[in-house]
């Protein structure tokens, strides 16, 4: 099984150019909730379920915007760097 690079994972994550304002708001809420969990040291607790709850976003939205948990984390790291 091939290892994916950060660029590969970024391509797998959905772009931020959503068609609706609500889509952008949900994506941003998911990213912000994940960032907050990282800052608070809750890294082991990060899952699509916990991120969706913290962001107050429906769970299916997480799967819509991000292919997997790794792509969500990579997107955050790339935004910071």
Secondary structure, 3 states (H helix, E strand, C coil): CCCCCHHHHHHHCCCCCCCCHHHHHHHHHHHHHHHHHHHCCCHHHCCHHHHHHHHCCCHHHHHHHCCCHHHHHHHHHHHHC
